[in-house]
């Protein structure tokens, strides 16, 4: 019974941490502070980078706790996490490059 209670407490802790991160994302998405939204850093606004980082943190937390990665061997954890991080960085890079190209190409044709 004590084993089940420890898992219940752990699940609730993960729930509250992920909820807090989500609430921060929603608040930033609603208010969009000008200092984060109207500036540019590495091809997009710092607000977008903040969303990407917070989303990666949530994905890592879900993987770590619900896929039980903390109990796995180090090489396996690294293989799973590093592969995912590489693919996400690759995807974000391609999306930023293609998004900038489309914006610069369509800007004269579309009223934003």
C-alpha positions in Angstrom: 0.0 0.0 0.0 2.9 2.4 0.8 4.3 1.7 -2.7 1.0 2.8 -4.3 0.8 5.9 -2.2 4.3 7.0 -3.2 3.3 6.7 -6.9 0.1 8.7 -6.3 2.0 11.5 -4.6 4.6 11.5 -7.5 1.9 11.6 -10.1 0.2 14.6 -8.4 3.6 16.4 -8.1 4.2 15.9 -11.9 0.6 17.0 -12.5 1.1 20.3 -10.6 4.5 21.0 -12.2 3.2 20.4 -15.7 0.0 22.5 -14.9 2.2 25.4 -13.7 4.2 25.4 -16.9 1.0 25.2 -18.9 -0.5 28.1 -17.0 2.6 30.2 -17.6 2.4 29.4 -21.3 -1.3 30.4 -21.5 -0.8 33.6 -19.6 2.2 34.6 -21.9 0.1 33.6 -24.9 -2.8 35.8 -23.8 -0.9 38.9 -22.7 2.1 38.7 -25.2 4.5 41.1 -23.5 5.8 43.6 -26.1 9.4 43.1 -24.9 9.1 39.4 -25.7 6.7 39.6 -28.7 7.9 42.5 -30.8 11.6 41.8 -30.8 13.5 39.3 -32.8 16.1 36.7 -31.6 17.6 34.0 -33.9 14.9 34.3 -36.5 11.8 34.6 -34.3 10.6 36.4 -31.2 11.9 35.6 -27.7 8.3 34.7 -26.8 8.3 31.9 -29.4 11.6 30.7 -28.0 10.1 30.7 -24.6 7.2 28.6 -25.8 9.6 26.1 -27.5 11.7 25.8 -24.3 8.7 25.4 -22.0 7.2 22.8 -24.3 10.4 20.8 -24.4 10.6 21.0 -20.6 7.1 19.5 -20.4 7.9 16.8 -22.9 11.0 15.9 -21.0 9.1 15.8 -17.7 6.4 13.5 -19.2 9.1 11.2 -20.7 11.1 11.2 -17.4 8.2 10.4 -15.1 5.5 8.6 -17.1 7.9 6.6 -19.3 9.9 5.7 -16.2 13.2 6.9 -17.8 14.8 7.6 -14.4 15.0 3.9 -13.7 16.7 3.1 -17.0 20.4 2.8 -17.8 22.3 6.0 -18.6 23.0 5.0 -22.2 19.4 4.2 -22.9 18.2 7.5 -21.4 20.7 9.4 -23.5 19.8 7.6 -26.7 16.1 8.4 -26.2 16.5 12.0 -25.0 19.4 13.0 -27.4 17.6 11.6 -30.4 14.4 13.5 -29.5 16.3 16.7 -28.8 18.2 16.5 -32.1 15.0 15.9 -34.1 13.1 18.7 -32.3 16.0 21.1 -32.9 16.1 20.0 -36.6 12.3 20.5 -36.9 12.4 23.9 -35.3 15.3 25.0 -37.5 13.5 23.9 -40.7 10.2 25.6 -39.6 12.0 28.9 -38.9 13.8 28.8 -42.2 10.8 27.9 -44.2 8.5 30.3 -42.3 10.9 33.2 -43.0 11.1 32.3 -46.6 7.3 32.1 -47.0 6.8 35.4 -45.1 9.4 37.2 -47.3 8.0 35.7 -50.5 4.3 36.3 -49.7 4.6 39.6 -47.9 4.1 41.7 -51.1 1.0 39.6 -52.0 -0.8 39.3 -48.7 -2.0 41.9 -46.3 -1.0 40.7 -42.9 
